[in-house]
Amino acid sequence: QVQLVESGGGLVQPGGSLRLSCAASGSIFTISGMGWYRQAPGKQREMVATITTGGKSNYADSVKGRFTISRDIAKNTVFLQMNSLKPEDTAVYYCNVVGRDKSYSALNLWGQGTQVTVSS
């Protein structure tokens, strides 16, 4: 079994910064991709940023230049550094991990979500 544990959300003023972390643990064979998604009240879940095993990253247009995704392969952990936060970044942020477990079954896991609120 594989678990994801997220941390780092909270309340921040506009223009501030937060760093989210998501650690995967358990029966992991390989991870091919990790990412962050968010869902604001009354809206659909949307991709924020993703990163592949090779380090290739992809960002939503709304966060380009402000957010940076990175990963620690040895620790199966993905980070999201969020700078210049805006009120419209307020949402529940979810970590996603894609790969295979040790029985070679496909993995597509979601974290429990962490609230990010940007408000003065």
C-alpha positions as a printed Julia matrix, in Angstrom:
120×3 Matrix{Float64}:
   0.0    0.0     0.0
   1.16   3.51   -0.82
   0.34   6.64    1.16
   0.67  10.32    0.35
   1.11  12.9     3.1
   0.77  16.57    2.26
   1.84  19.53    4.35
   2.5   23.24    4.1
  -0.85  24.9     3.48
  -2.16  27.84    5.47
  -3.26  31.46    5.46
  -1.05  34.04    3.79
  -1.44  37.64    2.72
  -1.45  38.61   -0.96
   2.1   38.75   -2.25
   3.27  36.2     0.28
   4.78  32.75   -0.16
   4.04  29.19    0.87
   5.77  25.88    0.22
   3.78  22.67   -0.1
   5.27  19.21    0.35
   3.95  15.77   -0.53
   5.75  12.59    0.5
   4.91   9.18   -0.92
   5.72   6.1     1.11
   4.98   2.39    1.14
   5.16  -0.26   -1.53
   6.5    1.89   -4.35
   8.3    0.36   -7.3
   8.64   3.43   -9.45
   7.17   6.91   -9.79
   6.84   8.31  -13.3
   5.24  11.62  -12.49
   4.15  13.85   -9.64
   2.02  16.93   -9.62
  -0.16  19.46   -7.87
  -3.78  20.23   -8.61
  -6.19  22.6    -6.92
  -9.9   23.01   -6.49
 -11.56  26.26   -5.49
 -15.13  26.35   -4.11
 -17.64  25.88   -6.9
 -14.96  25.13   -9.49
 -13.53  22.01  -11.06
 -10.17  20.62  -10.04
  -7.4   22.02  -12.25
  -3.78  21.2   -12.9
  -1.32  23.58  -11.26
   2.05  21.97  -12.03
   3.47  18.57  -12.91
   6.95  17.1   -13.08
   8.24  13.91  -14.68
  10.95  11.53  -13.57
  13.3   13.24  -15.96
  12.59  16.6   -14.38
  10.42  18.05  -17.12
   7.88  20.42  -15.59
   4.62  21.85  -16.83
   2.64  24.75  -15.36
  -0.8   26.25  -15.68
  -0.6   29.63  -17.37
  -2.07  31.28  -14.28
   0.92  30.28  -12.1
   3.84  30.52  -14.54
   6.62  32.66  -13.16
   5.21  32.5    -9.62
   5.14  28.8    -8.72
   7.98  26.28   -8.95
   7.58  22.51   -8.74
  10.5   20.31   -7.71
  11.07  16.8    -6.44
  13.43  14.78   -4.28
  13.59  11.46   -6.09
  15.37   9.65   -3.25
  12.64  10.63   -0.8
   9.7   10.3    -3.24
   8.72  13.84   -2.34
   7.38  16.66   -4.48
   7.35  20.33   -3.53
   5.46  23.37   -4.75
   7.03  26.74   -3.98
   4.36  29.39   -4.34
   5.44  33.04   -4.51
   3.55  36.26   -5.19
   0.35  34.6    -4.09
  -2.96  36.12   -5.15
  -6.46  35.78   -3.68
  -7.43  33.74   -6.75
  -4.87  31.11   -5.71
  -7.11  30.25   -2.77
  -8.09  26.59   -3.05
  -7.55  23.12   -1.68
  -4.31  21.82   -3.19
  -3.97  18.12   -3.95
  -0.84  16.13   -4.64
  -0.96  13.45   -7.36
   1.47  10.57   -7.91
   1.58   8.26  -10.93
   3.69   5.14  -11.13
   3.71   1.47  -10.18
   3.79  -0.37   -6.88
   5.96  -3.37   -6.06
   3.37  -5.76   -7.47
   3.67  -3.73  -10.67
   0.11  -2.49  -10.4
  -0.5    1.0   -11.71
  -0.61   3.81   -9.17
  -2.64   7.02   -9.55
  -2.91   8.42   -6.06
  -4.25  11.63   -4.6
  -3.26  13.29   -1.34
  -5.77  14.33    1.28
  -5.61  17.98    0.23
  -4.25  21.02    1.99
  -6.02  24.38    2.23
  -4.28  27.46    0.89
  -6.01  30.76    1.66
  -4.69  34.05    0.34
  -6.36  36.97    2.06
  -5.56  40.24    3.76
